[in-house]
């Protein structure tokens, strides 16, 4: 299943707004259901994570399927600068570690 462009843009805009409204410190984007992640979707996810970071929160993208990862590498699509994790459990663990470290430093 691929996500239509309009839905991706709506997700990006809504999520960036919600981070501020809820004063979120971490966001997990689960893409497990996606069997296609084209260049626009990859770029949108990367931009989303960077926008969320500018709003003061961390982002982890979880659930990239093996076939999707393989295709992304072959096409040169990257999520450079964006944390990824195998699944929701690992994503939550990662966020917990990052946010705990930030709290101890701050």
N, C-alpha and C positions, 0 to 999 in steps of 0.2 A: 504494500500500500504506500503510495506517495501522498504527501500533503500538498494540497493546492496552494499556490503562491499567496492568494488572499488570506488564507487561514494562517500561514506562517507570519505574514505581516501583522495580522490582528493579534496573534499570540505574542509576538515581540512587543508590540505597543502596549498591550494590556499588562504583560508581565513586568515590564520596566516600570510602569505606573504603580503596580501593586507592591513592588519592592519598597517604594517610598511610603505608600499608604500604611503598610503593615510593619514598616521598619524592619524588614527581613534582613537577616545576616547571611542566609544561605538559600540557594535555589537548586533544586534538582530537576533536570529536564530528562524525562524517560522516553527514549526513542525505540524501545523494544519492538513496538508494533510496525515500525517502518522497515520495509524490505528494499526501499530505494531512498538514497540520500544524494540528490543531484547537486550541481555546483551552487545553485541558488539557495537550496536548503542548507548546505554546509556553510555558506557565507552568512546566511541569516542567523544560524545558530552561533557562529563565531561572533558576529556583531552583537547578538543578544547578550552573550556572556560578557563581552567588553562593556556594553552599556550598563549591565547590572553591576559590574565591578566599579564603574564610575559612580554608581548610586550607593556604594559602600557595602555591597554583598558579594559573596563568592558563588560561583556556578559550577556544577558538575553535570556533565552529560553522561547518562548511563544507558546501557542496553544496546549499544551498536552491534548489530548482528555480524557474524563472521563474513558473510557474503558482501555486506555493505562495506565493511572495513577493507576487504580485498579490492572492491571496485573503487573506493575512494583513493587508495594508494595507487592503483593503476592509472587513475585519471589525474593524479597529482592534487587531489582535494585534501586540505588539511584543516584541522581545528586548532591551529597554532595558538598557544597561549591559553588554551581552554582545558580544564581538567576533565578527564573522562574516567569512568569506572565500569567494571564488568556488569554490575547489576545494582539494584537499589540499595541492597545491604552494604556493598562496598562504597557506594556513593555517600550514604549516611555516615559511615565510618570515616571516610576522607574529610567530609565537612566537619565532623566532630573534632578531628585532629587539627585541622586548619584553624577552626574557630577557637579551640582551646589554646592553641599556641598564640594566636593574636591577642586573646584576653590576658594571658600571662605576660606578654610583652607590653601591653598597653596599660 
